Amino acid sequence: MIVITGGIGTGKSTALRLFQEWGAHGADADQVAHQLYAPGTPLLAAIAQAFGQDLLTPEGALNRPRLAQRVFSHPLALQQLNQLTHPLIRQELSRLEALAAPRPLFAAIPLWYESGWHQPHIPVIALWCPPETQFLRLRQRGWSPEEIRARLASQLSLEEKRRRADYVLETTGTLEELREKCRLLLQRLDPQALDSQQTR
């Protein structure tokens, strides 16, 4: 596995998509979580039991913005949610990693360090942009300054993630510039991905 991490709004999902365009195997921990707590799943039932049935929409889906409001300003509630979700996410990522073998799985995992999943032998790519760029991107998503501060308070700083990572991708340029950065890094980490693209 090769982990893609970084603060919220730094471009993790975009980088993962670009790696996949170049032929890499990829998985997104957030998307895995969404599948795991889809309507009717045991995880969704456990979340509703722990945090309230009012977190469910009339259609039986999880109201994610309401859940975020409930947990990101309350560390114990966030810890409880992570205890419910993280083991299942890790199990599914392990399954996807096995399917990708012998090639690596590029996995976007926002809370790689915060969750304690970090292992020295697993390479980490950190996505980075200036904090003011990150704040602007989150505002453009419609988040209030209070929501942004609460979410960022639950994560390591961009600089700390950058310091701990094996590789850093800066995401302040154009999409094409980031795409080329991903190609060059893929050439080093999974050259077979590029080979597979060329033979298509």
C-alpha positions in Angstrom: 0.0 0.0 0.0 1.0 3.6 -0.7 -0.9 6.1 1.4 -2.1 9.5 0.1 -2.8 11.8 3.0 -3.1 15.5 3.8 -5.4 18.1 5.3 -8.9 18.4 4.2 -9.1 20.5 1.0 -5.6 19.8 -0.1 -6.6 17.7 -3.1 -6.3 14.1 -2.0 -9.2 12.8 -4.0 -7.9 14.7 -7.1 -4.4 13.2 -6.8 -5.8 9.7 -6.3 -7.9 10.1 -9.4 -4.9 11.3 -11.4 -2.8 8.3 -10.2 -5.6 6.1 -11.4 -5.7 7.8 -14.7 -2.1 6.9 -15.1 -2.9 3.3 -14.4 -2.5 2.9 -10.6 -4.8 0.8 -8.4 -6.6 3.2 -6.1 -9.0 3.3 -3.2 -10.5 6.2 -1.2 -11.1 5.6 2.5 -13.9 8.2 2.6 -15.7 6.4 -0.2 -15.2 3.1 1.5 -16.8 4.5 4.6 -19.7 5.8 2.6 -20.3 2.3 1.3 -20.0 0.8 4.8 -22.7 3.0 6.3 -25.0 2.9 3.3 -28.8 2.6 4.1 -29.6 -0.7 5.8 -26.0 -1.6 6.8 -25.0 -2.7 10.3 -22.6 0.2 10.6 -25.3 2.8 9.9 -27.5 1.2 12.5 -24.6 1.3 15.1 -24.0 5.0 14.3 -27.7 5.9 14.7 -27.8 4.0 18.0 -24.7 5.8 19.3 -25.5 9.3 18.1 -29.2 9.5 17.6 -31.9 8.4 15.1 -32.2 12.0 14.0 -29.0 11.5 12.0 -31.0 9.5 9.5 -32.8 11.1 6.5 -36.4 10.2 5.7 -34.9 7.8 3.1 -32.8 6.0 5.7 -29.4 7.5 4.7 -26.9 9.1 7.0 -27.1 12.9 7.3 -23.4 13.4 7.1 -23.4 17.2 7.7 -25.4 16.7 10.9 -23.1 13.9 12.1 -20.1 16.2 11.4 -21.6 19.0 13.5 -22.2 16.5 16.3 -18.7 15.0 16.4 -16.1 17.4 15.2 -16.5 19.8 18.1 -16.6 17.0 20.7 -13.4 14.9 20.8 -15.0 12.0 22.7 -17.8 11.7 20.2 -15.3 11.7 17.4 -13.3 9.0 19.1 -16.4 6.9 19.5 -17.3 7.3 15.8 -13.7 6.4 14.8 -13.9 3.3 17.0 -17.0 2.2 15.1 -15.8 3.0 11.6 -12.0 2.6 11.4 -11.7 -1.2 11.9 -14.2 -1.8 9.1 -12.5 0.7 6.8 -9.1 -0.9 7.5 -10.5 -4.4 6.8 -11.9 -3.3 3.4 -8.7 -1.5 2.4 -6.8 -4.7 3.2 -9.1 -6.6 1.0 -8.6 -4.1 -1.9 -4.8 -4.2 -1.3 -4.8 -8.0 -1.7 -6.8 -7.7 -4.9 -4.2 -5.1 -6.3 -1.2 -7.3 -5.4 1.6 -7.6 -6.5 1.1 -4.0 -7.6 0.6 -1.4 -4.8 -2.7 0.1 -3.9 -2.7 3.9 -3.7 -5.0 4.6 -0.8 -6.3 8.1 0.1 -6.5 8.0 3.9 -7.1 11.5 5.4 -6.5 10.4 9.0 -3.5 8.1 8.4 -1.4 9.7 11.2 -4.3 10.8 13.5 -5.8 7.3 13.6 -2.5 5.7 14.6 -2.4 3.6 11.4 1.0 4.8 10.4 3.6 2.1 9.8 7.2 2.9 8.9 7.4 0.5 6.0 4.4 2.0 4.2 5.3 5.0 1.9 3.3 8.1 2.5 2.5 10.9 0.0 1.4 14.1 1.6 -0.7 16.6 -0.3 0.1 20.2 0.7 -1.0 23.7 0.0 -0.7 27.0 1.9 -3.2 27.2 4.8 -4.8 30.2 3.3 -5.5 28.3 0.1 -6.9 25.4 2.1 -9.2 27.8 4.0 -10.4 29.4 0.8 -11.2 26.0 -0.8 -13.2 25.0 2.2 -15.1 28.3 2.2 -15.9 27.7 -1.5 -17.5 24.4 -0.4 -19.9 26.4 1.7 -18.3 25.7 5.0 -18.5 28.4 7.7 -15.3 29.6 9.4 -16.5 27.9 12.6 -17.0 24.5 10.8 -13.5 24.9 9.2 -11.8 25.6 12.5 -13.6 22.6 14.2 -12.6 20.2 11.4 -9.0 21.4 11.2 -8.6 21.2 15.0 -9.2 17.4 14.7 -6.3 17.0 12.3 -2.6 17.3 12.3 -1.3 20.5 10.7 -0.4 20.6 7.1 3.2 21.2 8.0 3.3 18.3 10.4 1.9 15.9 7.8 4.4 17.3 5.2 7.3 16.7 7.7 6.3 13.1 8.4 5.7 12.1 4.8 8.1 10.3 2.4 6.9 12.4 -0.6 5.1 15.7 -0.9 2.9 16.9 -3.7 2.1 20.6 -3.7 -1.3 21.3 -5.1 -1.3 25.1 -5.7 -0.7 24.9 -9.4 -2.9 23.8 -12.3 -4.6 20.4 -12.7 -2.2 19.6 -15.5 0.8 20.4 -13.4 -0.5 18.1 -10.7 -1.1 15.4 -13.2 2.5 15.6 -14.4 3.7 15.5 -10.8 1.7 12.3 -10.3 3.1 10.8 -13.4 6.7 11.4 -12.3 6.0 10.0 -8.8 4.2 7.0 -10.3 7.3 6.4 -12.4 9.2 5.9 -9.2 6.7 4.1 -7.1 4.7 1.9 -9.6 6.3 2.0 -13.1 4.1 -1.0 -14.1 1.1 1.4 -14.0 2.6 3.5 -16.7 3.6 0.5 -18.7 0.0 -0.8 -18.5 -1.2 2.5 -19.9 1.1 2.4 -22.8 0.0 -1.1 -23.8 -3.7 -0.2 -23.9 
